[in-house]
Amino acid sequence: MVKAIMTLRIRAASFLALIVGSMLGLGAYTFVYARGYSYMTSDPTACANCHVMQDYYSGWMKSPHHAAATCNDCHTPHNLVGKYAVKALNGFSHSLAFTLGRIPDNIVIKSHSEKIAEGACRSCHGTLTEAIDGHGGGDISCLRCHADVGHAPASLVPGTPFALTSPESK
């Protein structure tokens, strides 16, 4: 009886080890294949690993922010823990969307990411935003008027909404 219980425990432990090992192996393979390690850096080309982000990356390369800010400067909190927590959350949700094939045609910023971007605007342009807020009687979202700043794909096509240049300027 004791021997049967021990055999059952060994089989259960072996099965659990096989499942956990398979999941870890598949996760490691996927992490390497999808270049997940590149997202641990501050290199903007990591954000362009996915074809969906190519237009955004190209727009950023052409924008004035290219000389002053990288993706992390605007899209992650300016503290170490917050930065990597947001990177992990976004990385997981992006991986899930790509794995399940649920990639939207138009990328829409989520509310928590919008708050981070808004904070980044106010951090870098504090004097200007304070002056504007002082006249408006409250905080006005920078993104309300400047949704194209940084890298919106629309900025690549003159004459479209949020275009950085008008057709007349060509």
C-alpha positions as CSV (number, residue, x, y, z in Angstrom):
1,M,0.0,0.0,0.0
2,V,2.8,2.4,1.0
3,K,4.7,1.5,-2.2
4,A,1.6,2.2,-4.3
5,I,1.2,5.6,-2.7
6,M,4.9,6.4,-3.3
7,T,4.6,5.3,-6.9
8,L,1.5,7.5,-7.4
9,R,3.3,10.5,-5.9
10,I,6.3,10.0,-8.1
11,R,4.1,9.8,-11.2
12,A,2.2,12.9,-10.1
13,A,5.4,14.8,-9.4
14,S,6.9,13.6,-12.7
15,F,3.8,14.7,-14.6
16,L,3.8,18.1,-12.9
17,A,7.5,18.5,-13.7
18,L,6.9,17.7,-17.3
19,I,4.0,20.2,-17.6
20,V,6.0,23.0,-15.8
21,G,9.2,22.2,-17.8
22,S,7.2,22.2,-21.1
23,M,5.6,25.6,-20.2
24,L,9.0,27.1,-19.2
25,G,10.6,25.7,-22.3
26,L,7.9,27.0,-24.6
27,G,8.0,30.4,-22.8
28,A,11.7,30.7,-23.2
29,Y,11.6,29.7,-26.8
30,T,8.9,32.2,-27.5
31,F,10.8,34.9,-25.6
32,V,13.9,34.3,-27.7
33,Y,12.0,33.9,-31.0
34,A,10.0,37.1,-30.4
35,R,13.1,38.9,-29.2
36,G,11.5,39.6,-25.8
37,Y,14.9,40.4,-24.4
38,S,15.1,43.5,-26.6
39,Y,12.2,45.0,-24.7
40,M,14.3,45.1,-21.5
41,T,16.4,47.9,-23.1
42,S,15.6,51.5,-24.0
43,D,16.4,51.0,-27.7
44,P,13.4,52.3,-29.8
45,T,14.1,49.7,-32.5
46,A,12.7,47.1,-30.0
47,C,9.3,48.7,-30.3
48,A,9.5,48.2,-34.0
49,N,10.1,44.5,-33.8
50,C,6.4,44.0,-34.6
51,H,5.2,45.1,-38.1
52,V,2.2,46.8,-36.5
53,M,4.6,49.4,-34.9
54,Q,6.6,50.2,-38.1
55,D,4.5,53.2,-39.0
56,Y,4.8,54.5,-35.4
57,Y,8.5,54.1,-35.4
58,S,8.9,55.8,-38.8
59,G,6.7,58.6,-37.6
60,W,8.9,59.0,-34.4
61,M,12.0,59.0,-36.6
62,K,10.6,62.0,-38.5
63,S,9.3,63.9,-35.5
64,P,11.1,66.5,-33.4
65,H,10.9,64.2,-30.4
66,H,13.3,61.9,-32.1
67,A,16.2,64.1,-30.9
68,A,14.9,64.4,-27.4
69,A,13.0,61.3,-26.3
70,T,12.8,57.5,-26.8
71,C,9.7,55.3,-26.4
72,N,10.4,54.8,-22.7
73,D,10.6,58.5,-22.0
74,C,6.9,59.0,-23.0
75,H,5.4,55.5,-22.5
76,T,6.8,54.3,-19.2
77,P,6.9,55.9,-15.7
78,H,10.2,57.6,-14.9
79,N,11.1,55.3,-12.0
80,L,12.7,51.9,-12.3
81,V,10.0,49.8,-10.7
82,G,7.1,51.5,-12.6
83,K,9.0,51.4,-15.9
84,Y,9.6,47.6,-15.8
85,A,6.1,46.9,-14.4
86,V,4.5,48.8,-17.3
87,K,6.9,47.1,-19.8
88,A,5.9,43.6,-18.4
89,L,2.2,44.5,-18.5
90,N,2.3,45.8,-22.0
91,G,4.6,43.0,-23.2
92,F,2.2,40.4,-21.9
93,S,-0.9,42.1,-23.4
94,H,0.9,42.6,-26.7
95,S,2.1,39.0,-26.8
96,L,-1.4,37.8,-26.0
97,A,-2.9,39.9,-28.8
98,F,-0.4,38.7,-31.3
99,T,-0.7,35.1,-30.2
100,L,-4.5,35.1,-30.4
101,G,-4.5,37.2,-33.6
102,R,-6.4,40.1,-32.0
103,I,-4.3,42.9,-33.4
104,P,-6.4,46.0,-34.0
105,D,-6.0,47.9,-37.3
106,N,-5.8,51.1,-35.4
107,I,-3.9,51.0,-32.2
108,V,-5.8,52.9,-29.5
109,I,-4.0,54.0,-26.3
110,K,-5.4,52.5,-23.1
111,S,-6.3,54.8,-20.3
112,H,-3.4,53.8,-18.0
113,S,-1.0,54.3,-20.9
114,E,-2.6,57.7,-21.7
115,K,-2.0,58.8,-18.1
116,I,1.6,57.9,-18.3
117,A,2.1,59.7,-21.6
118,E,0.2,62.8,-20.2
119,G,2.6,62.7,-17.2
120,A,5.6,62.6,-19.5
121,C,4.3,65.6,-21.4
122,R,3.9,67.5,-18.2
123,S,7.3,66.4,-16.9
124,C,9.2,67.7,-19.9
125,H,7.0,70.7,-20.7
126,G,6.0,71.7,-17.2
127,T,6.4,75.4,-17.5
128,L,4.2,75.5,-20.6
129,T,1.5,73.1,-19.3
130,E,1.3,75.0,-16.0
131,A,0.7,78.3,-17.9
132,I,-2.0,76.7,-20.0
133,D,-3.7,75.0,-17.0
134,G,-3.6,78.3,-15.1
135,H,-5.8,80.0,-17.8
136,G,-8.2,77.1,-18.2
137,G,-9.1,76.6,-14.6
138,G,-8.0,72.9,-14.6
139,D,-5.9,70.3,-16.2
140,I,-6.4,70.1,-20.0
141,S,-5.1,66.9,-21.6
142,C,-2.1,67.5,-23.8
143,L,-3.2,64.6,-26.0
144,R,-6.5,66.4,-26.7
145,C,-4.8,68.7,-29.1
146,H,-1.5,67.0,-29.7
147,A,-2.4,63.4,-30.3
148,D,0.0,63.3,-33.3
149,V,3.0,64.4,-31.3
150,G,5.8,61.8,-31.3
151,H,4.9,59.3,-33.9
152,A,1.3,59.0,-35.0
153,P,1.2,57.2,-38.4
154,A,-1.2,59.9,-39.7
155,S,1.8,62.3,-39.4
156,L,3.3,60.4,-42.3
157,V,0.5,61.3,-44.7
158,P,-0.1,65.0,-45.3
159,G,-3.7,66.1,-45.2
160,T,-5.0,63.4,-42.9
161,P,-6.3,64.1,-39.4
162,F,-3.4,65.0,-37.1
163,A,-1.0,65.4,-39.9
164,L,2.2,67.2,-39.0
165,T,2.3,68.9,-42.3
166,S,-0.4,70.2,-44.5
167,P,-0.7,69.4,-48.3
168,E,0.0,73.1,-49.0
169,S,3.4,72.9,-47.4
170,K,4.6,70.3,-49.9
